[in-house]
Amino acid sequence: MPVPAMTATVVIVAALTVVFSLFLAVARPSNAGNRSWALVALGLLAIAVRTPETLLVSVLLGNTLLAAGWALYVGSYRRFSGLRFPLERVFYAALPVLVAALVWLTLERDLVAARAGLVNGYCALAMLAVVGLCAHGAVRQPRLRAGFVLSAGTFFLSAATAFLRAAALFTVPALSVAEAATSNVLLYVVVLLLTTTCSFAMLVLHDDRRRLEVADLQAELRALVETDPLTGARNRRGLEARFASDTAHGARLSLAVLDVDHFKLVNDRFGHEVGDRCLEHLGRFLLSATRGVDCVALYGGEEFVLLLPGLDKAAAAEVLRRLQHELAASFGAGEGLPAFTLSAGVAERRFDESFDGLFQQADRALYRAKAGGRNAVCCDEPVSGLVLSL
């Protein structure tokens, strides 16, 4: 491609990147790096459109904007990656020295190779810093690893090209930049890499972060909608959603309905505030004493429901008996609550039985447990050892 056509292509790409980055900086201010990337793109544009008449402004303004943008960009990636050490301060501190050196090398000595090599070295070091920050972010935030790896690869390639350009400048005589053909080609490559691949990598990283934030927010909202605020257990909506999930593939599952014995007497004697504390204590106890795969839900009033995946009704009854023993021992932990007992009914799901059908079986077993004297566990069908009184 002829040099004028190449220059025009680079200028157009850089200009479009400036406009796009500035638009994103305004439209999405929460995206770390958009403003600093717009500054980098402005610097690249100022350098790319230099002419003999605008050489001085292009060199001083363009390189200063470029260096300042990279210092800001290191800070943006540092915050994005979660690194506590303020790495960007190193580049902020070096920035005044760089600008002073540019002024001297332009106005006093006009040393093109030294000037360009200095800027390329500074920018390449900033790019390598971003590469290191991407590596840190990929380890610290594995869910964003793909975006960090893509960013690291593109910035490393840009840094390597910038170093090659700096080396090429030091191998030519002290001529104008326009006469250093190899250096110009590498300059165009750096500009195109930064304005295309690096911009794309940054957008991918931001998009991944936003997608994960939305997913986390949806999960949090779902938990709030499906969780009882007093006990921390699931509510009826959450229970039915969990039942649908656990039975989607026809796996074995038992359901237990638990009821606090004589809970009305607790409320009447000690007040509803103490009654709520008893339910809160029971909810925390059940959550801590059951398996991670089990589901604990407050179904209504003082009635809890347990979903016990993988257990038949005999094994589920043994679990309920253990919970009764452990609950009785939990009241000596300084809670200041009246001791209470539980009755429970257990049913095992058959074939494609619905939640309502399974619940009704366990509820009927619960009534038998209460009729038998309370503080007992009954299953939906009488077999040996299914009524367990403590």
LINKAKA-V716557 format. One line per field, one symbol per residue. phi: phi as a letter, one per 40 degrees, with the letter a starting at -180 (. if undefined). burial: I if it has 9 or more other ideal C-beta (glycine too) atoms within 8 Angstrom, else O. A space follows every 10 residues. Layout:
phi = ???
burial = ???
This chain:
phi = .dddcccccc cccccccdcc cccccccbcc cchccccccc cccccccccc bdcbdccccc cccccccccc cccdcccccc cgcccccccc cccccccccc ccccccccbf cccccccccc cccccccccc dccccccccc bccbdccccc cccccccccc cccccccccc cbccbccccc cccccccccc cccccbcccc cccccccccc cccccccccc cccccbbccc cgcccccccc ccdcccbcbg ccabbbbbbc cfcccccccb gccccccccc cccccccccb ccccbbbcci gbcbbbbbcg bccccccccc cccccccccc cccgcgbcca bbbabbbbcb fbcccccccc cccccccccc cchgfabbbc bcbcgcbbcb
burial = OOOOOIIOII IOIIIIIIOI IIOIIOOOOO IIIIOIIIII IIIIIIIIII OOOIIOIIII IIIIIIIIII IIIIIIIIOI IIIOOOIIOO IOOIIOOIIO IIIIIIOOOO OIIIIIIIII IIIIIIIIII IOIIIIIIOO IOOIIOIIII IIIIIIIIII IIIIIIIIII OIOOOOIOOI OOIIIIIIII IIIIIIIIII IIOIIIIIIO OIOOOOOOOO OOOOOIIIOI IIIIIOIIII IIIIOIIOOO OIIIIIIIII IOIOOIIOOO OOOIIIIIII IIIIIIIOOI OOOIIIIIIO OOIIIIIIIO IOIIIIIOII IIIIIIIIOI IOOOOOIOOI IIIIIIIIIO OOOOOOOIIO IIIIIIIIII OIOIIIIIII OOOOOIIIOI
